[in-house]
Amino acid sequence: MKPVTIAIAGAGDRGRTAYAPYVLENPKEGKVVAVAEPIAARRKMTIEAHGIAAENVFTDWKEMAAKPKLADAVIIATQDRDHKEPAIAFAKKGYHMLLEKPMAPTAEDCRAIVKAVKDAGVIFAVGHVMRYSAYWKKLKSVIDSGVIGKVVAVQHLEPVGYWHQAHSFVRGHWGNSVKSSFMLLAKSCHDIDMLRFIIGKKCLSASSFGSLSHFRKEGKPKGGGTRCVKCGVEPTCPYSAKKIYLTGKTEWPVSSISDDLSPEGIKKAVETGPYGRCVYECDNDVVDHQVVNLLYEGGVTASFTMCGLTDNCGRQTRVMGTLGQLVGNRSTLSHYDFLTDKEVVIDPNVETDAMGHGGGDWGLIRDFLAAVSAGDASLISSGPDVSLETHLTVFAAEEARLKGTVEKVV
Ligand SMILES: NC(=O)c1ccc[n+]([C@@H]2O[C@H](COP(=O)([O-])OP(=O)(O)OC[C@H]3O[C@@H](n4cnc5c(N)ncnc54)[C@H](O)[C@@H]3O)[C@@H](O)[C@H]2O)c1
């Protein structure tokens, strides 16, 4: 079998570091043969890592899409508001496609993308990586085995983590909903998708509450500066950029604040870049806590809580069925049986699958390449129809939050 050839549109954090390293480890499955990326340092790193020929290097995805088709598949990992146009353009050219989540910031744009990929008949996967991780696959397989009977209700918590909230959703790319996406779409579209995966039924309606409580100008402590490097209260602030980034480490989240990861480069980013700003002085508007209640076919319910003011303890889920319950937090998974009143601890086997997002990043690219190679879209679990459905659930929930209503998922 020939390796699947891949073009990368947007070689930022995800495009360059989430999926592409998989083919360096597994060269029989795929090869990166083209890249489009405006930032020279990122282009260079991608060219060097994959040995890309000069004629296949571009500064904009539009130039790449204008050429005759130069790879079997494209990974689109530009920012949230820059997905629709490349997705439609590459679909028209016949590229199979791995599109980062969220598909797009509006329901209309998501529908347009799905129409384009279906019209083109290409294999399409959305970056809902949790579906491909060992832990979530195990949890789903236990439900599917029938041991907890019929699923009646799910309670799911996403504790984003205080520093992750400050990094990505206050100082970072996804802090401002007009420039990127609202919080439920940017972060929790994974969770709403996962609830659909677990429950295995369509979501019918949603209600939601939530707001931005903490990371606002009013919350700024007395004596605080506009940047952490010049702040009188910095040593007492848990969100201090010095505390988060000047650790001597270079892995994420530090890797996303600068392309220069030398100690000087990181220091400069904290001193002058967006990630050194006071968390109470940013242009963020996305919520820092939100609850969503969902009703599914057959009367199944789910309640979801996202909160940025937590430790970094990982998602926690309780699935309640007619014969038993499952409780999991990725490190542990346990099944309580109502007949025997016994709890059994299940090994979610996470150590075997330890790359980004609990193995989900590599699980997705592995299954995507297998699907393209075999021409078999059934190997993808985050395909166009279900991904559209779960994005529409997210849009309904957000509308419910904004209007204070219960919204149907349509
Ligand atoms: N699946 C997941 O779990 C997950 C996790 C984080 C982010 N994401 C999503 O992945 C996407 C990318 O996020 P990121 O963190 O890599 O962002 P990023 O900003 O690091 O990367 C985006 C890249 O696109 C490039 N770009 C901009 N305009 C371009 C153009 N015209 N042509 C080609 N490239 C262009 C930018 O220069 C940048 O390098 C976002 O939609 C984000 O929400 C998904």
The ligand as a MOL file (V3000), in Angstrom:
LIG
                    3D

  0  0  0     0  0            999 V3000
M  V30 BEGIN CTAB
M  V30 COUNTS 44 48 0 0 0
M  V30 BEGIN ATOM
M  V30 1 N -8.6720 19.0050 17.9210 0
M  V30 2 C -8.2920 19.6660 18.9970 0
M  V30 3 O -8.3450 19.1410 20.1060 0
M  V30 4 C -7.7870 21.0670 18.8700 0
M  V30 5 C -6.9760 21.6080 19.8720 0
M  V30 6 C -6.5340 22.9260 19.7270 0
M  V30 7 C -6.9150 23.6680 18.6170 0
M  V30 8 N -7.7290 23.1210 17.6750 0 CHG=1
M  V30 9 C -8.1470 23.8780 16.4900 0
M  V30 10 O -7.1310 23.7700 15.5060 0
M  V30 11 C -7.0830 24.9650 14.6940 0
M  V30 12 C -5.6700 25.5130 14.6970 0
M  V30 13 O -5.2930 25.8280 16.0240 0
M  V30 14 P -3.7680 26.0900 16.4050 0
M  V30 15 O -3.6800 26.1060 17.8700 0
M  V30 16 O -2.9080 25.1900 15.6050 0 CHG=-1
M  V30 17 O -3.6160 27.5790 15.8780 0
M  V30 18 P -2.3100 28.2920 15.2930 0
M  V30 19 O -2.6350 29.7270 15.2750 0
M  V30 20 O -1.1130 27.8170 16.0520 0
M  V30 21 O -2.2220 27.7200 13.8090 0
M  V30 22 C -2.9480 28.2420 12.7290 0
M  V30 23 C -1.9490 28.4500 11.6060 0
M  V30 24 O -2.6250 28.8390 10.4200 0
M  V30 25 C -1.7470 29.7340 9.7380 0
M  V30 26 N -2.4570 30.4840 8.7070 0
M  V30 27 C -3.1080 31.6730 8.8310 0
M  V30 28 N -3.5610 32.0660 7.6390 0
M  V30 29 C -3.2100 31.1070 6.7350 0
M  V30 30 C -3.3880 30.9520 5.3440 0
M  V30 31 N -4.0460 31.8760 4.6210 0
M  V30 32 N -2.8920 29.8530 4.7370 0
M  V30 33 C -2.2560 28.9110 5.4510 0
M  V30 34 N -2.0460 29.0110 6.7810 0
M  V30 35 C -2.5340 30.0940 7.4180 0
M  V30 36 C -1.1940 30.5930 10.8680 0
M  V30 37 O -0.0430 31.3150 10.4960 0
M  V30 38 C -0.9270 29.5620 11.9360 0
M  V30 39 O 0.3900 29.0590 11.8960 0
M  V30 40 C -8.1160 25.9020 15.3050 0
M  V30 41 O -9.3130 25.8370 14.5890 0
M  V30 42 C -8.3110 25.3750 16.7170 0
M  V30 43 O -9.5430 25.6930 17.3000 0
M  V30 44 C -8.1500 21.8370 17.7680 0
M  V30 END ATOM
M  V30 BEGIN BOND
M  V30 1 1 1 2
M  V30 2 2 2 3
M  V30 3 1 2 4
M  V30 4 1 4 5
M  V30 5 2 4 44
M  V30 6 2 5 6
M  V30 7 1 6 7
M  V30 8 2 7 8
M  V30 9 1 8 9
M  V30 10 1 8 44
M  V30 11 1 9 10
M  V30 12 1 9 42
M  V30 13 1 10 11
M  V30 14 1 11 12
M  V30 15 1 11 40
M  V30 16 1 12 13
M  V30 17 1 13 14
M  V30 18 2 14 15
M  V30 19 1 14 16
M  V30 20 1 14 17
M  V30 21 1 17 18
M  V30 22 2 18 19
M  V30 23 1 18 20
M  V30 24 1 18 21
M  V30 25 1 21 22
M  V30 26 1 22 23
M  V30 27 1 23 24
M  V30 28 1 23 38
M  V30 29 1 24 25
M  V30 30 1 25 26
M  V30 31 1 25 36
M  V30 32 1 26 27
M  V30 33 1 26 35
M  V30 34 2 27 28
M  V30 35 1 28 29
M  V30 36 1 29 30
M  V30 37 2 29 35
M  V30 38 1 30 31
M  V30 39 2 30 32
M  V30 40 1 32 33
M  V30 41 2 33 34
M  V30 42 1 34 35
M  V30 43 1 36 37
M  V30 44 1 36 38
M  V30 45 1 38 39
M  V30 46 1 40 41
M  V30 47 1 40 42
M  V30 48 1 42 43
M  V30 END BOND
M  V30 END CTAB
M  END
